[in-house]
Amino acid sequence: MVAVSQSLPRIGLGMAALGRPGYINLDRNAVFGDGGDKGGRSVERMQQQANEVMDAMLEESSKRGVLPWFDCARSYGLSEKFVGDFLRDRQIQPNDVYVSSKWGYTYVADWNVTLKDGQAHEVKDHSLSNFLKQMEETAEHIGEYMNLYQVHSATFESGILSDERVHQALHKCRQERGWAIGLSVSGTVQDDIIRQAMTIHVTDNNNDNNNNNNNNESQQQRRLFDSVQCTYNLLEQRPYPALIDAHNDNDNGLDIIVKEGMANGRVLQNTVAQTYASSLSCQADQLALGSILAQPFQPRVLSGAVTPDQLISNMKALDISQQLLLSHNNDNNNNDNNDNKSLSLSNIMKDCCIESDKYWKDRSNLAWN
């Protein structure tokens, strides 16, 4: 587990596309072959592929002097097992890595890529009993490495935002295990969920107080969530105001993590993004992630790489973000330089953005492959 005083890594490796044989990212067949080929996506083959990408993350992080970061979930197939096995095999110490995971979904696809119509790959359950069950499962696989435990895809409908029993259990997990507590959000109302989550507080018992009297000094309220993981990218930008609010929250700003930074591969096919990337002499993936890292709400971002080369390219977004920030600062100091303004972060974001409803409708049509 990383010491609190250490700075948090800016880019991590999300295991959604490596911990199971199928996912909705575009063009997986180019890496893994036909989804019907069990040999190409066997447990052993997927773990080998995950190890290769995780090795690349270790190497790239070492070169940059930053902590490697791996993000799992109970529903990402065997992601927690893959990460735990990998870290122990490489003899990585808990203080030398940052690991996050999520609870709330159960993987039920039985290692299949495609399912019959109506069948689900994962089933949501934000109940107290499921949290307690999945917390123990996570602890078994990666417990000594864990830094952040997140509610997976919190919604108003799932009840997680109003269930005080789960809130207290999450806080108890933080107190007893030392894991920060977060939530991930998706869909067209991400911003509303973030704002609601920021209002949730729990009783923080002061165990160091030797006074046995239950007074106001020994029981204080603190915000439940330390972190939020949100979809935000060149195409989907609706949550921006809520993320600014979360970053500037008076009760210490939330740790903001961005997922699906390349919109499941759709950004790579976006001609506007491709044109801007060419003008900046970088790749579209680097522009996509770099534009996120340069945002004023200071997010961390997850890579969805499934090959070492993809991961190495994604990590260069750290350099592009600095280039974009420098250009942004120069624009503010030189209002007459139209050439620089044309490549400004604000122009890139404005020209690539699409309507949120369209973004999520298009995403819902992506097939598992």
Rosetta blueprint (number, residue, H / E / L):
1 M L
2 V L
3 A L
4 V L
5 S L
6 Q L
7 S L
8 L L
9 P L
10 R L
11 I E
12 G E
13 L E
14 G E
15 M L
16 A L
17 A L
18 L L
19 G L
20 R L
21 P L
22 G L
23 Y L
24 I L
25 N L
26 L L
27 D L
28 R L
29 N H
30 A H
31 V H
32 F H
33 G L
34 D L
35 G L
36 G L
37 D L
38 K H
39 G H
40 G H
41 R H
42 S L
43 V H
44 E H
45 R H
46 M H
47 Q H
48 Q H
49 Q H
50 A H
51 N H
52 E H
53 V H
54 M H
55 D H
56 A H
57 M H
58 L H
59 E H
60 E H
61 S H
62 S H
63 K H
64 R H
65 G L
66 V L
67 L L
68 P L
69 W E
70 F E
71 D E
72 C L
73 A L
74 R L
75 S L
76 Y L
77 G L
78 L L
79 S H
80 E H
81 K H
82 F H
83 V H
84 G H
85 D H
86 F H
87 L H
88 R H
89 D H
90 R L
91 Q L
92 I L
93 Q L
94 P H
95 N H
96 D H
97 V L
98 Y E
99 V E
100 S E
101 S E
102 K E
103 W E
104 G L
105 Y E
106 T E
107 Y E
108 V L
109 A L
110 D L
111 W L
112 N L
113 V L
114 T L
115 L L
116 K L
117 D L
118 G L
119 Q L
120 A L
121 H L
122 E E
123 V E
124 K E
125 D L
126 H L
127 S L
128 L H
129 S H
130 N H
131 F H
132 L H
133 K H
134 Q H
135 M H
136 E H
137 E H
138 T H
139 A H
140 E H
141 H H
142 I H
143 G H
144 E H
145 Y H
146 M E
147 N E
148 L E
149 Y E
150 Q E
151 V E
152 H L
153 S L
154 A L
155 T L
156 F L
157 E L
158 S L
159 G L
160 I L
161 L L
162 S L
163 D L
164 E H
165 R H
166 V H
167 H H
168 Q H
169 A H
170 L H
171 H H
172 K H
173 C H
174 R H
175 Q H
176 E H
177 R H
178 G L
179 W L
180 A E
181 I E
182 G E
183 L E
184 S E
185 V L
186 S L
187 G L
188 T L
189 V L
190 Q H
191 D H
192 D H
193 I H
194 I H
195 R H
196 Q H
197 A H
198 M H
199 T L
200 I L
201 H E
202 V E
203 T E
204 D E
205 N E
206 N L
207 N L
208 D L
209 N L
210 N L
211 N L
212 N L
213 N L
214 N L
215 N L
216 N L
217 E L
218 S L
219 Q E
220 Q E
221 Q E
222 R E
223 R E
224 L L
225 F L
226 D L
227 S E
228 V E
229 Q E
230 C E
231 T E
232 Y L
233 N L
234 L L
235 L L
236 E L
237 Q L
238 R L
239 P L
240 Y H
241 P H
242 A H
243 L H
244 I H
245 D H
246 A H
247 H H
248 N L
249 D L
250 N L
251 D L
252 N L
253 G L
254 L L
255 D E
256 I E
257 I E
258 V E
259 K E
260 E L
261 G L
262 M L
263 A H
264 N H
265 G H
266 R L
267 V H
268 L H
269 Q H
270 N L
271 T H
272 V H
273 A H
274 Q H
275 T H
276 Y H
277 A H
278 S H
279 S H
280 L L
281 S L
282 C L
283 Q L
284 A H
285 D H
286 Q H
287 L H
288 A H
289 L H
290 G H
291 S H
292 I H
293 L H
294 A L
295 Q L
296 P L
297 F L
298 Q L
299 P L
300 R E
301 V E
302 L E
303 S E
304 G L
305 A L
306 V L
307 T L
308 P H
309 D H
310 Q H
311 L H
312 I H
313 S H
314 N H
315 M H
316 K L
317 A H
318 L H
319 D H
320 I H
321 S H
322 Q H
323 Q H
324 L H
325 L H
326 L H
327 S H
328 H H
329 N H
330 N H
331 D H
332 N H
333 N H
334 N L
335 N L
336 D L
337 N L
338 N H
339 D H
340 N H
341 K H
342 S H
343 L L
344 S L
345 L H
346 S H
347 N H
348 I H
349 M H
350 K H
351 D H
352 C H
353 C L
354 I L
355 E L
356 S H
357 D H
358 K H
359 Y H
360 W H
361 K H
362 D H
363 R H
364 S H
365 N L
366 L L
367 A L
368 W L
369 N L
